[in-house]
Each structure stands twice: as structure tokens, then as C-alpha cells.
Amino acid sequence: MTHSDILIIGGGIAGGSLAAKIAPHRSTTLLEAEANFGTHSTGRSAALWEPFYGLDIIRKLCWASEAELITRDVLSPRGILYLQEADRPRDTFEDILKQPGAQHLDVAAAQAMIPILRADAFVEAAYGPKAQDIDVDKLFQSFLKEARAAGAMLVTNARVTAIRHEAHWIVDTPAGTFTANTIVNAAGAWADQVATLAGITPLGIQPLRRSMARIPAPGGHDISRWPMVVSAAEDWYAKPDAGKLLVSPADEDPVAPMDAWPDDMVLAEGIARYEAFVSEPVTRVEHSWAGLRSFPPDRTPAIGFGGEGFFWCAGQGGYGIETSCALSDLGAALLQGEAPSLDPAIVAALSPARFA
Ligand SMILES: Cc1cc2nc3c(=O)[nH]c(=O)nc-3n(C[C@H](O)[C@H](O)[C@H](O)COP(=O)(O)OP(=O)(O)OC[C@H]3O[C@@H](n4cnc5c(N)ncnc54)[C@H](O)[C@@H]3O)c2cc1C
């Protein structure tokens, strides 16, 4: 049996980033159910850092992660273009325009950025220059490398099947039995299941499926400098990715924790909504996939102790990559009993104690 101060369950960006930050200070083991780290949500994201999107607390966590993301050299310029249709509520659009640096564009100016946009599909646009691409693989691998270098034990094919507490936690996996003073629940979509195994009350974390299609560059255009483009109604988005275009229906269908796959009809309907905005029809989907964005009931991550020696690092929803630096700093501080660098109001808002 291997004993550690900290045993992290779940080898996605949440568990991997926390392992990198805590391993220099406490003996650490990271357990991943799959054969490879990052197999689930972390390996399936849209890879965007957009600090003006989502709840206020998510925006603050994005800003708090920015400096470290720059230091790790994983950000590159992208920009984001929101398209407003006629006869749609303008609340979200107005909110976007309040962003510092946001530009209000007419249809022709939006078409200058993305020439395939149809002039009859939308009436105005908002451009957010701050949005950046994240090199997720580079970021994630840097976390794992740092965890290893600090002496952490990283174990794959180690799905946790049983957890009990005697003098310390005892955790069974096909890769062996592990013991620890503190366990960290970083199991993504499976976080409530892992809590239940440990006899801890689940938080109601709900996985929501999001699908993606990769299509050839429309009309053979060089799309490398196109911004990401989103309907202001948020019912589809498209983003350049290595010479291809990713198109998502922006679906949020509740599902059980699973190795997610896209529903063909959901994908087809989302592609049809995208096609209504562009002059180039989609003739071929080269690849499609789905991943799970897992949210607590208030759509705010749960970071902190939820019982004696039981620590939550879950519920990052659709923002777990762009907020990973701030959330792992917070987790490492709380695990060491140190004062976090984040505003105490943010720390309280993230605490699982809010569900007690
Ligand atoms: C389509 C899509 C687009 C997205 N776009 C963005 C974006 O642009 N920007 C952004 O910041 N975020 C984005 N996200 C969200 C982001 O991907 C997630 O918030 C983040 O990956 C969550 O990381 P995680 O480590 O919590 O989960 P995961 O990566 O799913 O990791 C959890 C791990 O726990 C393991 N596990 C589960 N149960 C056990 C067990 N019993 N024992 C051992 N291991 C276990 C799983 O195998 C899994 O590897 C997107 C997500 C999706 C699906």
C-alpha cells in the first residue's frame, strides 16, 4: 500500500493542476481511471480563455489565471465575434458591449472579419478582442511534468472503486490500494459518485453534454485569423482550429457521467443553425465528439473541504481550463491551511460549505 498526505482522484486539468501545486509541499498521489490522463472533458474542450463570459465569479477566476497562463506561454490571440439577430432580446448583446475594449460593429465590418457571414442573417455584431486560444495540451502536460518533478506518484488505469475511512482514508483501485490523510475529489462528471463512495453527501453536480464537429475550412478560406464567432443567442459557435473549423450546437443536455458521444440529431440541428448565418454550406463533417461540462446547482465550482480530510475540486463546468491556474492555487493554499491569495468573498462563494 502507498501512503500519501494527499490523494487526488481524477487526472483531468483539475486534478493535474492541483497535483502540480501541492506536490512540492505534501506527498501526493494522482489516480486516473483511464489509461491516459485528460481523456474526458480536459481533452475535448474548445480551448478558449474569454474573461468576459459567464458568471461574474468565473470572469474573476479567468483574470486571476491570466498571469500564470502567460508565464506558461499557452495563450495566443483569437478574439470573439457575437452576432445579434433581428427581433431577439438584446440583453446578452448589451452585456457584451459593456466589456472594456468591446467594439460595436455593423454587418459589413463583421463580414470584413469573416467573409462568409450572410448579411441577411444578423443586424449587428460585437467584437471582444481579449479572447485567447489556450494550448490545452501544453498547459496540461506542464502541470503533470511539474507534479512528477516534485515527487508526485501519477497512476493511470486506477479507477477508484471503494473508499473507506479508518485511521486514514483507504482507497481501492485495480492498480492497488492507496491510503492518504486527505483525499481530493477531482473526478469531473463523476464527482458526486466519488463523494458517495466516501460517504460524503453529493453536491448535485450535473454533467451537461456539449458536442463538436470539425469541418474543412469553409470555401477554402485561410481561417487562421478569423475570430471565434457566436450567435448572441448562444445556440451555436464556431472556432478555427489548426486549419479546420470547429462548430458546436452549444448544447447543454443533462446526461449521466459517461464517456460522452454526440447525438447525431443535436449535431445536425446545431450545424443547421450555423449554416443559416453563412454563405458556405457544410458538405462534410470530418470528425465529431462530445464532452461533459459538469455544474453544481449554482453553476459555480466547488473548491474546499467538505468533510474531515475530504476536499472538493469539482464543478468547473465550461470554464475548467481557463480558470485552472487560480483554482489550483486556491486548492493548494487551502490544503496547506494557508490564506488564499484570492478575495475572501470569492473563496467563500467557491466553498462547498455553501450547500450545507
Ligand atoms: C465541448 C467542451 C468545450 C469546452 N470549452 C472550454 C473552453 O473553451 N474553455 C474552458 O476553460 N473550458 C472549456 N470546457 C470545460 C473544461 O473542459 C472542463 O471544465 C474541464 O476539462 C474539467 O476538468 P476536470 O479535470 O474537472 O474533468 P475531467 O477532464 O473530465 O477529469 C476528471 C477525471 O476524473 C477521472 N475519474 C472519474 N471517476 C474516477 C474514479 N472513480 N477514479 C479515478 N479517476 C476517476 C476521469 O476519468 C477523468 O479523467 C469545455 C468542455 C467541453 C466538453
The ligand as a Tripos MOL2 file, in Angstrom:
@<TRIPOS>MOLECULE
LIG
   53    58     1     0     0
SMALL
NO_CHARGES

@<TRIPOS>ATOM
      1 C1        -17.0970   20.7370  -25.6680 C.3       1 LIG1
      2 C2        -16.4750   21.4380  -24.4860 C.ar      1 LIG1
      3 C3        -15.9360   22.6980  -24.6600 C.ar      1 LIG1
      4 C4        -15.3010   23.3340  -23.5840 C.ar      1 LIG1
      5 N1        -14.6690   24.5220  -23.8130 N.ar      1 LIG1
      6 C5        -13.9610   25.1080  -22.8080 C.ar      1 LIG1
      7 C6        -13.2250   26.2920  -23.0500 C.ar      1 LIG1
      8 O1        -13.2000   26.8180  -24.1670 O.2       1 LIG1
      9 N2        -12.5270   26.8370  -22.0090 N.ar      1 LIG1
     10 C7        -12.5330   26.2660  -20.7640 C.ar      1 LIG1
     11 O2        -11.8950   26.8060  -19.8570 O.2       1 LIG1
     12 N3        -13.2230   25.1340  -20.5160 N.ar      1 LIG1
     13 C8        -13.9280   24.5450  -21.5000 C.ar      1 LIG1
     14 N4        -14.6290   23.3960  -21.2730 N.ar      1 LIG1
     15 C9        -14.7030   22.8870  -19.8990 C.3       1 LIG1
     16 C10       -13.4550   22.1390  -19.4770 C.3       1 LIG1
     17 O3        -13.0970   21.1980  -20.4740 O.3       1 LIG1
     18 C11       -13.7660   21.4420  -18.1410 C.3       1 LIG1
     19 O4        -14.2400   22.3810  -17.1970 O.3       1 LIG1
     20 C12       -12.5120   20.7880  -17.5580 C.3       1 LIG1
     21 O5        -11.8740   19.9750  -18.5100 O.3       1 LIG1
     22 C13       -12.8900   19.9480  -16.3470 C.3       1 LIG1
     23 O6        -11.7220   19.3160  -15.8870 O.3       1 LIG1
     24 P1        -11.8130   18.1580  -14.8240 P.3       1 LIG1
     25 O7        -10.4350   17.7460  -14.5060 O.co2     1 LIG1
     26 O8        -12.7220   18.5680  -13.7160 O.co2     1 LIG1
     27 O9        -12.6210   16.9780  -15.5670 O.3       1 LIG1
     28 P2        -12.0820   15.8020  -16.4940 P.3       1 LIG1
     29 O10       -11.1240   16.2790  -17.5070 O.co2     1 LIG1
     30 O11       -13.2770   15.0680  -17.0020 O.co2     1 LIG1
     31 O12       -11.2640   14.9020  -15.4870 O.3       1 LIG1
     32 C14       -11.8900   14.1180  -14.4970 C.3       1 LIG1
     33 C15       -11.1500   12.7990  -14.4850 C.3       1 LIG1
     34 O13       -11.5910   12.0200  -13.3690 O.3       1 LIG1
     35 C16       -11.4740   10.6710  -13.7470 C.3       1 LIG1
     36 N5        -12.2750    9.8570  -12.8280 N.ar      1 LIG1
     37 C17       -13.6160    9.8470  -12.7060 C.ar      1 LIG1
     38 N6        -14.0010    8.9490  -11.7770 N.ar      1 LIG1
     39 C18       -12.8490    8.3840  -11.3000 C.ar      1 LIG1
     40 C19       -12.6030    7.3710  -10.3420 C.ar      1 LIG1
     41 N7        -13.5970    6.7480   -9.6750 N.pl3     1 LIG1
     42 N8        -11.3140    7.0170  -10.1110 N.ar      1 LIG1
     43 C20       -10.2810    7.6460  -10.7710 C.ar      1 LIG1
     44 N9        -10.4830    8.5990  -11.7030 N.ar      1 LIG1
     45 C21       -11.7620    8.9550  -11.9570 C.ar      1 LIG1
     46 C22       -12.0000   10.6510  -15.1630 C.3       1 LIG1
     47 O14       -11.5850    9.5110  -15.8740 O.3       1 LIG1
     48 C23       -11.4460   11.9620  -15.7190 C.3       1 LIG1
     49 O15       -10.2410   11.7690  -16.4410 O.3       1 LIG1
     50 C24       -15.2630   22.7240  -22.3140 C.ar      1 LIG1
     51 C25       -15.8270   21.4690  -22.1420 C.ar      1 LIG1
     52 C26       -16.4160   20.8210  -23.2180 C.ar      1 LIG1
     53 C27       -16.9920   19.4470  -23.0140 C.3       1 LIG1
@<TRIPOS>BOND
     1     1     2 1
     2     2     3 ar
     3     2    52 ar
     4     3     4 ar
     5     4     5 ar
     6     4    50 ar
     7     5     6 ar
     8     6     7 ar
     9     6    13 1
    10     7     8 2
    11     7     9 ar
    12     9    10 ar
    13    10    11 2
    14    10    12 ar
    15    12    13 ar
    16    13    14 ar
    17    14    15 1
    18    14    50 ar
    19    15    16 1
    20    16    17 1
    21    16    18 1
    22    18    19 1
    23    18    20 1
    24    20    21 1
    25    20    22 1
    26    22    23 1
    27    23    24 1
    28    24    25 2
    29    24    26 1
    30    24    27 1
    31    27    28 1
    32    28    29 2
    33    28    30 1
    34    28    31 1
    35    31    32 1
    36    32    33 1
    37    33    34 1
    38    33    48 1
    39    34    35 1
    40    35    36 1
    41    35    46 1
    42    36    37 ar
    43    36    45 ar
    44    37    38 ar
    45    38    39 ar
    46    39    40 ar
    47    39    45 ar
    48    40    41 1
    49    40    42 ar
    50    42    43 ar
    51    43    44 ar
    52    44    45 ar
    53    46    47 1
    54    46    48 1
    55    48    49 1
    56    50    51 ar
    57    51    52 ar
    58    52    53 1
@<TRIPOS>SUBSTRUCTURE
     1 LIG1         1 GROUP 0 **** ****
